[in-house]
Amino acid sequence: MSIAAHRASARRSPRQRKSLALTAVMALFVTYSFVPLAYLVINATKSQDSLLSSFGLWFGDFRLFGNIRETLTYDHGIFLHWLGNTLLYVVLGAGGATVLATVAGYGMAKYAFPGRRAVFAVVLGAIAIPGTALAVPTFLLFSKIGLTNTPFAIILPSLVSPFGLYLIWTYAVDAVPGELLEAARLDGAGEIRIFFTIAVRLLSPGIVTVLLFAVVATWNNYFLPLIMLSNPKWYPLTVGLNQWSAQATGVAAHPIYNLVVTGSLLTILPIVAAFLLLQRYWQSGLSAGSVKQ
């Protein structure tokens, strides 16, 4: 090997070693992320006996379709009823939160008004407060006005998304040029028309991002429905599956772990589908503002 080639190899080796180390770390994180999913998929194919007697990350007797059928029909099809409740909370709660965050965030970014700095401080403070800290005060408030054990106890708190408002706010600052809005006003367009025909199209990647976060948060919401709802009629999937899991304890224990695992697998499928369908809209806005115009 020539001296020049040896020097070139020496210059590349630290970067290559660093890349190999980063690749190993990323592979570890990917494995850590996929092991629970693999466990869920594998064990959803097992019967109750095989689930308790076989290794968790290997297949036993294949009963996936039987488990799915039993999950959907168990207790007069209560799983489908919980799925309908969850979809209701997501459509009205997450959808409403996205609409409100979009309108408010756009207004904060493009209109000057007294107290704007104070509103900004309040939004940042609201982001820092965890939702679980507000669950009990929200329960006490809703119990005073008689809204506990109703769908409104889940939908109304889900409409408030400080993080979504902040995200749209910061995204709209660069994504919607002020010159474009002024040109539309000079052409005689009203503010509502400008918002729906110009701003919404430019904000679509940010809106999809907020929608995904809101959908996931509402779909996986557990603590709030747990304290707000006592009637299984209004349970979402998270609380309903936990009720099935609780059947394994007590005097009249009736474990149905195979249905809990299968129900959990069915529960995550809509979220996975939503990410796969909307990721192209999401990814298209990741580089917005990275190139100076």
Secondary structure, 3 states (H helix, E strand, C coil): CCHHHHHHHHHHHHHHHHHHHHHHHHHHHHHHHHHHHHHHHHHCCCCHHHHHHCCCCCCCCCCHHHHHHHHHHHHHHHHHHHHHHHHHHHHHHHHHHHHHHHHHHHHHHHCCCCCHHHHHHHHHHHHHCCHHHHHHHHHHHHHHCCCCCCCHHHHHHHCCCHHHHHHHHHHHHHHCCHHHHHHHHHCCCCHHHHHHHHHHHHCHHHHHHHHHHHHHHHHCCCHHHHHHCCCHHHCCHHHHHHHHHHCCCCCCCCCCHHHHHHHHHHHHHHHHHHHHHHHHHHHCCCCCCCCCC
